[in-house]
Structures are given as structure tokens and as C-alpha cells.
Amino acid sequence: MKCLFLSLACVFLVSGAILADSGEFGVKDAGGGLAGAALYQDAGSILMNPASAGLLRSNCFTAGYSRLAWGIGGSSIERGLGCYVFRQPELGGAGLSFTILNQDVSYYAKLGLTIAPELRLFDRELAFGITGVWYQTGYRPSHFEGHDIGLDPIFIETTHKNAFGLSAGVIGNIYERLWFGLAARDINEPNLALKDTVGYGKRPIELQAGVFYPVDRYFRPSVDFMWRNETINDKELIRVRVGAESHLPRGLKFRVGYDGTGLDFGLTLHSSALFGGFDIDYAFVYPLEKDLADVGAVSHHFGLSIWSVKKRPVKVDLAAEGVSPAGVFVPGVKGQIHGTLSNIGKARSDGFSVSLSYRDTSGLWRPVFPVKYLDGLPKDSTVTLTWDWKPKEAGVYTIRMVVDDDGRDTPKINSKLAERNEENNISETTVTVGISGNIEFVIGTRKGWVTRLEYLVEEKPLVPIVFFEPGDAELDSEEIELMRIYAERLGHNPDANLIIEGFFDPSDEVECTTGAELALRRAEAVKNALVSIMPESEKQIVLANEIYCAKPEYRIDPARARANPDLIAAENRRAEMRIEYPAAKTRFVEYSLAAGVTEVPTSVTFDDSTVAILKRNEDAIVLIQGGFGAGEDSTIALARAEALRSRLENYDPTILPGKIRIVPGWDGADVKATVSGEGILWAPTVSKPNVMGFQDLEPHFTEITLTSTGFDDIHVDSSRVNMVTPDGYLIRNVHRGPGLPPAKVRWDWLDEGGHLVVPDQIVRVQAEIFIGEKLVVFMSQGKKGRLFLRVKDIQRKIRKLLVVQFIFDETEPTSHFLESRLDGLAHDIVTQARAKMAPDVKLAGHTDAIGTEKHNQRLSERRAARELSVLRLYLIHHLGVKNSAELDAWLAKEGIVVDAAGYGDTKPYTLQGVSDDGLPVILGNNETPRGRTVNRRVTVEYGIDEDSPYRQK
């Protein structure tokens, strides 16, 4: 009988050892052919290769349950596991693991402690790991059939055995996306046999080496070779293990593999809804050994992994290198402060703010505006910032620059970035204010005159989209300036919410969930830039992104321009902005009318909260769209919209003019009124007026006398005399040379580009004195210290108006707010005509450079024709004529020409004479996504004659 149960014991124990191979590792590895030597997938990966603990993206807990060889009658072989990895970025990770394999007659358990440091070698990621394992095997003799309790000599002393094992591994990124892994398990061959006769015996050394190369998100193969120092049928045990993983949409991952003894299949569902995300795993193993396959001895594995929020290594270290004055400071005179800072860390920083403050003579700390914002700083780089500062009185001041501080609570510091060293972010210096020297100015002729003047007023378009480089989430300097405009406008619209949504594109070369994280980082970058400029705007900003695995959402479908994939991809890597007024109903009026009816139904009422928003928010408007149905003339559309506008103005006469705008629609006899904040994002800024021509300038120049005193004991190296705006911006340099400035200088009323200064612009005289490395600035003060130009006669203002920006390859506008400004143009045309100063109006349609020349020409003509038809509807409405025929008759009578033309991509958006050197500035650069967006437009150019208020009649 004893021999019988001993034989049975050996059968059960040996079968358990064989089955343990598929139950040794994590669920993800089990579903991928056990080809995981170069992979780090979750906490369970440390069972395969201890080095994985040093590379996981964040802390992770993994639990699993398995039914092994399910299908063998009368047996129940179960496996449970629990693993936890704690990650410390840049240092590595530590892990704790526990597994137990249980069957009727025995169990096999191990408890492991893993240490895995992380390294960077030749700028490649690398981790080493070592695991110490405590093993225990235990037996249940009473479960052996025919066992004599207490009489068996094998189990009479003990029924379990303990042993200590050691495993080690390495994983490294050896080339681009190619990873290599090597694991050595049970290096010391722990012995788990009872009396050296029964049980698992010595655990053999097992070596496994492999590579992993993710070709793309859909094909991520790995290949491993495993060697074990034991023989089966007199042959060394060497197995090839192959696996592949595919990342599908919505967080779904599919695996398939061959582990040398069976075919493996795996499935993972990932969600970012909780913590840093969680995985639900399943793996299925089908044996290829005939005996096991015949009885259906398949294995099922179930797992759950929970991730903490990703810990990003702190690699950035910003340092304030120094702060110093740029010259000698005089009370009441503006000077400059230079501050130098650097990134002495190991990685580029995200965007951050830099504040400057001073402690005045009374001991109080005061901020110096503006707070500077840098869109990140590369490692090992240095930058110098400059602030203007005008001390009020003489004395000794302490100047302090703080890096990564938003300046809201000076002298307290409000930092945003995590840094290696927070103690090196401050630099201070003392400045003594006061100098005995002074310069006084006497202006000969402060007022110049011209008899006729023609000048051009242009608009600089805004695009509420931020574009990014592949894989990047940083704003460039142009976009930071855009954020300054938006931050200021948000301040004038306290009820507005700015919704920011980031997007990714396949050109970012990221996986679906990582792409969603990149999209969120892009939205956060825009928000951070705005908040750094105006901290109080934070409560108005809402991020629309969610972290889940999804396909890219295209602004432009790549299928629409297959010949230009790189250009389209550049426009899809973006963050978009839109405005909502949450306290108001977005569409607060909507109704349908019968054919030919324009009157507002008596049932229509208005919400007082909507009216309140119009009054509290500078850029909030009501946009009323009137439509026309089948068989109706299109002119009825604006008549319907006008009826609702009149009704709303009568409801509350205090609503400012221009707060209610009307636009024609084409979707039936409906009227819709919407509260819109599009003006915050789309309203163009007006560029510096550019004088095109003038007559009879008197006098041709003005003479300025400069009297310098108090410089007898001071060596002045050089000086400059400038004509500047009251804010100190250069208009014209009229002298530069060694020593003090001359006693007299002349100015011919022209700017640096040779253009006449704009009428009524205040100009002051500025003297800059250079003493060694210091600069002292003096400026003419008071009414006697300013100059300006007047127009005696009629002045003609030529306006170049941005009417519409269009959706790519379409004639549909991106903003009805912009198109509604044609209403004001129609009003100007009618007003000028009635004053017998008929303007000529030219509408010009344009496109970007994507597409063929022929296609773009036709598209630009269609765009211009659309806006011409809209302008004609507004003219019919303002004149009160019945139809297009009557409008044509009126235009002919008044001698007004209103025409439209298309120019394709031949005329990128350009501003004339706005640079410091007077040269045109091209905004519509077709090499950039912002420039191409600007070029999809229709502009209108027309002249208005204005009677000068200084005209001598």
C-alpha cells in the first residue's frame, strides 16, 4: 500500500512541476508566448525579468488567478499571484511578489523581493534587477489514496520544505525602438526535495534572452530563447518563444504567442478612468503536447493591474544666474533691468514664469510688470530677460528675480515646476537710484500739418488654434503673443469660459493612450501660458480632454489631401479654443415662420440673464441668423433677423449698439439667436496705420534744442536721440554718436521706414546716455514735450478688412462673427454714398498653397462670390430696396463699383509697412499651419473720405 501512494505522490508532484511552467509568470506574459524577457508590462513582469521593476511608468499592483490544465478529470490546479512595484523616477524600482500553485496533494509558493536600479547609458534607458526568493513546497499526505497516517517515513518528520533562490536580469533600449532583455532565474538552484527523494527537487537554472521591437501600435513582436540546465529524453531543454501584441482602439490589446509547448492568446482592456489607469487581463493557453491536448487540458489566466498616476522624473533644474541694471537709474526715468537664468538640469523644462520685484525705500516689496513667460528652456541653455523699471525716488533698492514664480504673492513664491533644486531660483542685487546729470528739451515746432492724407488701416487676423511639432507640447513665441491677447480679452469678459481641447495625430508617433496623454499636455500647455500671463484667468479655463484610447480627431482629413501628408499632419497636431458663456442659454431663441412672414411670434420671450451677460462682457454679442425657405427670396432672411433684433432692443434699450448682430442663413424659414463669444477669439487686431501719400507738409522739419547739465564729472561714452511713442517705442533715430548729444537735432516727421507718422499720434523726444556699460534715459515731459501731426483737409482712410476665414477646401466660414462685419461695411457704403463720397469696394478670395493651381483658383473665386452675395444682401437690407435688380440700379446711379475676384494661392496674407524697417510682413506663410489657415480667407478693401476736424473752412 505504501508503494502505491508513493507512486501516486510522484505522479502528482511531477505533473505539478510540468504545469508550473505556464503558471510561473504574469497573465500578460502567459498570453504572449512567455516571450517577455525584454518587456515591462505591469508588476507581474518582475516574475519574468526582475529588471522590469526599474522601467515601469509608475507604481503598479497586479493580481492574478489561473486554472491550469483545466479539463483533466478529477484534478484542480490553481495559481494565484500578487505583485507590487514601487517606482522612483531616475532611481529605479522595488518590487514585492507572491505566487502560489495549489493542487489537491501539494502546494508550491514563493515570496520575492526585487530591487532594480535604472540607468542611462549613451542616452539609452537601461535597468538591472535582482530578486531574492523564498520558496516553500508543502504536501498533504492525507490526500494520497491509501496513505497510512503517521506511518510514512517520508512525511513523518515534515510535510514541507523551504529554500532560498536568486534571480537577476537586465533590460535595455539598445537602438531606437529595439529593446533587449536577459533574465537568469534560480541561479543558485534552490533544493525543494524532501529527503532528496520526493518533490520538485533542485530548481534548474533558467536563462532567457530576447528582443522586442514595436513596429507600430498594431504589430509589436518579441522573440526569446530559453535554456534550462536539465534534460528531457537526453536532450537539453532549449525553447524558442515568440509573441506579438496589437494595440487596438478604445484601450483594447490583443496578444498571441508560442511558448514552446503551446499556443497562447491574450486580451487586455485598459481604462484611465481610475487612478493612473487599470488593466483587465485574460490569457488562454492551448497545449500542443498530444496527451494534454487530447483531454482538453487548456489553461485560463485572469488578471487585474492598477496603476498610480505616472511619476515623471525630475530632471529640470532652473537657476537664476544673476540680475543687474542696464544703466544708471534716475528718479522718474525709465531704465532696464536684465536677468539671466539657465537650465542646468538634464532635460528641457516645460513653460514657466519669471518674476521681478523690488524693495522700495520704505521696505515694501513691489512687483515689476509684466511677469515674463518662457515656453520651456532646453537643458544646458541660458537666456537673458529684460524688464523696464522706473523708480519714483532716489535711494537704494533691492532688485530680486525669481525663476518659476507667477508673481501673484510677492515676495512669496508660487512655483509650478518640479525641480532638482528649488534653492537656486532667486537672484538679488542692489541698485542706487540718482544722478546729478540732466537733459532738457525745447521743441521748436510741436505741430506739423498736411493738406491731404491717404493712409491704410489693415487687420492682423487671429487663429484660436495652437499648432505643435511632432510629439511636442510647447508653444513658440508667436503663440505666446497670441495668448497675451486672449488673456487680456478674457479679463474683459468675466463670464466667459475658454474651452481648450488638445489633439494628436499619427505623425506624433505615439500609441492611442499615450496620444491622448499628449493631447492633454497640449491643452495644459495653452492653459499654463494663459495663466502665467494673467493668473486670475485660471478660473475661466476648462480643459475638454479625457484620457482614453481613441483614434485621432482630424481638423483636416488626410484623405482630402493625399499629396501633402506632412502639411495636413502639421495642422492636426493642435489645441483648439472656443468660448462658452455657461450662465446663459447658448441658443436662447429659436422659432420657425410661415412663408413670407417676418414678424416675431408673440410667444418669444427673452432671458434677463442673457441681457446681463451682454452688459457685463465686452465681447459678448447676440448673433441672430435669419433663414429663407423654398420659394422665398433670399432677401427675407435678414428681414426676419432684423425683426428679432428690433424686438430685443426694445426689450432693453440700454443694450449697446453693435451687441446684436444679424447674419443671413440658408436652412429654411427659421430664426435662431445665439449668445456668442467668438469675438474674443476671432476679432482681428488693427495694425499700425501706414501712410500711403500726403500733400503740403508744413514745416518740412522741426528743430529740437537739447541742454545737458551736471555731466562735468561724468565720462559719457556715447549718446542717441530718438523720436518715440509715450511708451518708449522707437519711431525714428535722429542722432547717434560719441559723447553727449548735440545742442540741436532735426526731425522730418518720418519714421524709420520713411513713412509719415500717423496723424494725431503723440511723439516725444528721448535721449539715451551711455556711461560705460550703464544706460541713462531722459524723455521730454508734459504738453510742451510732445509733438504730433494734424490734417488740414480731407483725409482718405483705406480699410482692408478681413471678412471671413474658411474651413479647409470649403466655402463655409469658420466664424459667423467675422462674416457679420459685412453688415458694418454695407452701412459705411450707404453712408458714404449719401454724403456724395462713393467708395469702390473690392472683395478678394484666397486659398492656401495645398492643391493644384487650377483647383485653388476656382475655390478662391467661389469664396469671393459667396461673400459678395452676402454683402449684397446687407446692402439690400440697409437701402430698403426689394431685390438685386433695384440694388444694381442704385449702385449704377451712385457710381459705386462692388466686385469680387479670386486669386488662388498667389497672394499670401501680407501687412504693408508694419515692420520697424517699413517693409511688408507676410503673415500667410504657406510653410506653416498658422499661415495656411490665415490664407483661407476673403478680404475687402475700400476707401472712406473723412473730413478733418482741423480743416480750415
Buried (B, 14 or more C-beta within 10 A) or exposed (E): EBEEBBEBBEEBBEBBBEBBBBBBBBBBBBBBBBBBBBBBBBBBBBBBBBBBBBBBBBBBBBBBBBBBBBBBEEBEBBBBBBBBBBBBBBEBBBBBBBBBBBBBBBBBBBBBBBBBBBBEEEEEBBBBBBBBBBBBBBBBBEBBEEBEEEEBEBBEEEBBBEBEBBBBBBBBBBEEEEBBBBBBBBBBBBBBBBEEEBBBBBBBBBBBBBBBBBEEBEEBBBBBBBBBEEEEEEEEBEBBBBBBBBBBEEBBBBBBBBBBBBBBBBBBBBBBEEEBBBBBBBBBBBBEEEEBBEEEBBBBBBBBBBBBEBBEBBBBBBBBBBBBBBBBBBEBBBBBBBBBBBBBBBBBBBBBBBBBBBBBEEEEEEBBEBBBBBBBBEBEEEBEBEBBBBBEEBBEBBBBBBBBBBBBEBBEBBBBBBBBEBEBBBBBBEBEBEBEBBBBBBBBBBBBBBBBBBBBBBBBBBBBBBBBEBBBBBBBEEBBEBBBBBBEBBEEBBBBBBBBBBBBBBBBBBBBBBBBBBBBBBBBBBBBBBBBBBBEBEEBBBBBBEBBBBEBEBBBEBEBBEEBEEBBBBBBBBBBBBBBBEBBEEEBBEBEBEEEBBEBEEEBEBEEBBBBBBEBBBBBBBBBBBBBBEEBEBBBBBBBBBBBBEBBBEEBEEBEEEBBBBBBBEEEBBBBBBBBBBBBBBBBEEBBBBBBEBEEBEEEBBEBEBEBEEBEEBEBEBBBBBBBBEEBEBBBBBBEEEBBBEEEBEBBBBBBBEBBBBBEBEBBBBBBBBBEEBBBBBBBBEEEBBBBBBBBBBBBBBBBBBBBBBEBBEBEBBBBBBBBBBBEBBBBBBEBBEEEBBBEBBBBBBBBBBBEEEBBBBBBBBBBBBBBEBBBBBBBBBBEBEEBEEBEEBBEEBEBEBEBEBBBBEBBBEBBBBEEEBEEBEBBBBEBBBBBBBBBBBBBBBBBBEEBEEEEE
